[in-house]
Amino acid sequence: MYGIKENVTNKYIINKSIFICKLIKIDSDSNIKEIINDLKKEYKDATHYCFAYICGSVKRFNDDGEPGGTAGMPILNVLENNNLDNILCVVIRYFGGIKLGAGGLVRAYTKAVTSALDKTKISKLIPATVIKIIFNYDSIKTIDNILRDEIIINKDFNDLISYTINISNDKLNELINELKLYTVDIKTIKNNMISK
């Protein structure tokens, strides 16, 4: 499986219709509705907000008022054909006054996504685990040094410090054994995928 390295926005115009494609990295499908609602506010005059996403075994698409099968499914097909995961693709359409027909819509939505993919870096996804570690303030320099090459998702500073970290599974056991020397607690939160 592959994923995008960073979020991308690309504009594609055909017959006066504007298609704005947003490729967005996701690690769960829990906030898809919120992301799309934010895009509807940002692009409030658009005609359609069609989307598809793949997150692990979950795949969904939506035509948002376009004729059935002409928008969401073509978007999903491009994502699947590129073996992508952990991705949300939203194509925002401003209708230009010229009808494209069913075939034209399929081609336009497909081209909007492939054009955006051409502008992004794609990397291999590898299995990973999100863990949370809790430790004392006197260990912070050591912990930061141990985690210098890791993805720290969140840091909380209270009575104790807690870090939420995304670690590739091939490094997980070795890293946990090292962290145990300096931490109060280590919890596994979830399994996911990260870019290599």
C-alpha positions as CSV (number, residue, x, y, z in Angstrom):
1,M,0.0,0.0,0.0
2,Y,1.0,3.6,-0.6
3,G,0.1,7.0,0.8
4,I,0.6,10.6,0.0
5,K,3.5,12.4,1.8
6,E,1.5,15.7,2.2
7,N,-1.9,17.2,1.4
8,V,-2.3,18.5,-2.1
9,T,-4.7,20.9,-3.8
10,N,-5.0,21.0,-7.6
11,K,-7.3,22.9,-10.0
12,Y,-8.5,21.3,-13.3
13,I,-10.8,23.2,-15.8
14,I,-12.9,21.7,-18.6
15,N,-15.6,23.5,-20.5
16,K,-15.7,26.3,-18.0
17,S,-16.3,23.9,-15.1
18,I,-13.7,24.2,-12.4
19,F,-12.7,21.0,-10.5
20,I,-10.6,21.6,-7.3
21,C,-9.1,18.3,-6.1
22,K,-8.0,18.0,-2.5
23,L,-5.9,15.0,-1.5
24,I,-5.9,14.7,2.3
25,K,-3.9,12.3,4.5
26,I,-6.2,10.6,7.1
27,D,-5.5,7.9,9.7
28,S,-9.2,7.2,10.5
29,D,-12.6,7.8,9.0
30,S,-13.9,9.5,12.2
31,N,-13.5,13.1,11.1
32,I,-14.4,12.8,7.3
33,K,-17.7,14.6,7.8
34,E,-16.0,17.5,9.6
35,I,-13.3,17.8,6.9
36,I,-16.0,18.0,4.2
37,N,-18.1,20.5,6.1
38,D,-15.0,22.7,6.5
39,L,-14.4,22.5,2.7
40,K,-18.1,23.4,2.1
41,K,-17.5,26.5,4.2
42,E,-14.3,27.4,2.4
43,Y,-15.7,26.8,-1.1
44,K,-19.3,27.9,-0.2
45,D,-20.3,28.8,-3.8
46,A,-19.4,25.4,-5.3
47,T,-22.0,23.2,-7.0
48,H,-20.8,19.8,-5.8
49,Y,-18.4,18.3,-3.2
50,C,-17.8,14.8,-4.4
51,F,-15.5,12.5,-2.5
52,A,-14.0,9.1,-1.9
53,Y,-11.7,7.7,0.8
54,I,-9.8,4.6,1.7
55,C,-8.8,4.0,5.3
56,G,-7.7,0.4,5.9
57,S,-10.6,-1.9,5.0
58,V,-13.1,1.0,4.9
59,K,-13.8,2.5,1.4
60,R,-16.6,5.0,0.8
61,F,-17.6,7.4,-2.0
62,N,-20.3,10.1,-2.6
63,D,-21.6,11.7,-5.8
64,D,-23.1,14.7,-4.0
65,G,-25.8,15.3,-6.5
66,E,-23.9,14.4,-9.7
67,P,-25.6,11.6,-11.7
68,G,-25.0,8.2,-10.0
69,G,-21.6,6.7,-10.6
70,T,-20.1,9.7,-12.4
71,A,-18.1,11.3,-9.6
72,G,-17.5,9.4,-6.3
73,M,-16.9,6.0,-7.9
74,P,-14.4,7.4,-10.5
75,I,-12.5,9.1,-7.7
76,L,-12.4,5.9,-5.7
77,N,-11.2,4.0,-8.8
78,V,-8.2,6.3,-9.2
79,L,-7.3,5.8,-5.5
80,E,-7.7,2.0,-5.7
81,N,-5.8,1.8,-9.0
82,N,-2.8,3.7,-7.4
83,N,-3.0,1.3,-4.4
84,L,-3.5,4.2,-2.0
85,D,-4.5,4.0,1.7
86,N,-5.1,6.5,4.5
87,I,-6.4,9.1,1.9
88,L,-9.5,11.3,1.4
89,C,-10.0,12.8,-2.0
90,V,-12.6,15.6,-2.3
91,V,-13.3,17.1,-5.7
92,I,-15.1,20.4,-5.5
93,R,-16.9,21.4,-8.7
94,Y,-18.0,24.8,-9.8
95,F,-20.4,24.3,-12.7
96,G,-19.5,26.4,-15.7
97,G,-22.8,26.3,-17.6
98,I,-21.9,23.6,-20.1
99,K,-23.2,20.1,-19.4
100,L,-20.5,17.4,-19.7
101,G,-22.7,14.3,-19.9
102,A,-22.2,11.1,-17.9
103,G,-19.0,10.1,-19.8
104,G,-17.6,13.6,-19.7
105,L,-18.2,13.8,-15.9
106,V,-16.4,10.5,-15.3
107,R,-13.5,11.6,-17.4
108,A,-13.4,15.1,-15.7
109,Y,-13.4,13.7,-12.1
110,T,-10.9,11.0,-13.1
111,K,-8.6,13.6,-14.6
112,A,-9.0,16.0,-11.6
113,V,-7.7,13.2,-9.3
114,T,-4.9,11.9,-11.6
115,S,-3.7,15.5,-12.1
116,A,-3.5,16.1,-8.4
117,L,-1.7,12.8,-7.8
118,D,0.9,13.9,-10.4
119,K,1.7,16.8,-8.1
120,T,2.3,14.8,-4.9
121,K,4.9,12.5,-3.6
122,I,3.8,9.0,-2.9
123,S,5.5,6.7,-0.4
124,K,5.2,3.1,0.7
125,L,3.1,2.6,3.8
126,I,4.3,0.3,6.5
127,P,2.5,-1.1,9.5
128,A,2.9,1.0,12.7
129,T,1.5,1.3,16.2
130,V,0.4,4.4,18.1
131,I,1.6,4.3,21.7
132,K,1.3,6.7,24.6
133,I,4.2,7.1,27.0
134,I,4.1,8.8,30.4
135,F,7.3,10.0,32.1
136,N,8.8,12.4,34.6
137,Y,10.2,15.8,33.7
138,D,13.8,14.7,34.6
139,S,13.7,12.1,31.7
140,I,12.7,14.6,29.0
141,K,16.1,15.1,27.4
142,T,16.7,11.3,27.3
143,I,13.3,10.6,25.9
144,D,13.6,13.3,23.3
145,N,16.9,11.8,22.2
146,I,15.5,8.3,22.0
147,L,12.6,9.6,19.9
148,R,14.5,12.0,17.7
149,D,13.6,10.0,14.5
150,E,10.1,9.1,15.5
151,I,6.7,10.7,14.7
152,I,5.5,12.4,17.9
153,I,1.7,13.1,17.4
154,N,1.0,14.9,20.6
155,K,2.8,16.2,23.7
156,D,1.0,17.0,27.0
157,F,2.8,18.6,30.0
158,N,1.0,18.2,33.3
159,D,2.2,16.6,36.6
160,L,3.8,14.1,34.3
161,I,4.7,14.4,30.6
162,S,2.9,12.2,28.0
163,Y,3.8,11.7,24.4
164,T,1.7,10.0,21.8
165,I,4.0,8.4,19.2
166,N,3.5,6.6,15.9
167,I,6.2,4.0,15.6
168,S,6.9,1.5,12.7
169,N,6.3,-2.0,13.9
170,D,9.8,-3.1,12.9
171,K,11.2,-0.7,15.5
172,L,8.5,-1.1,18.1
173,N,9.8,-3.7,20.5
174,E,13.3,-2.4,20.6
175,L,12.1,1.1,21.2
176,I,9.6,0.1,23.9
177,N,12.3,-1.9,25.7
178,E,14.5,1.3,25.7
179,L,11.7,3.6,26.8
180,K,10.7,1.3,29.7
181,L,13.9,2.4,31.4
182,Y,12.7,6.0,31.6
183,T,8.9,5.9,31.6
184,V,6.2,5.5,34.2
185,D,3.7,3.9,31.8
186,I,3.4,2.8,28.1
187,K,0.0,2.1,26.5
188,T,-0.8,0.8,23.0
189,I,-3.5,2.9,21.4
190,K,-4.0,1.6,17.9
191,N,-2.4,0.0,14.9
192,N,-2.2,2.0,11.7
193,M,0.1,2.7,8.7
194,I,2.9,5.3,8.2
195,S,5.0,6.5,5.3
196,K,8.3,4.9,5.0
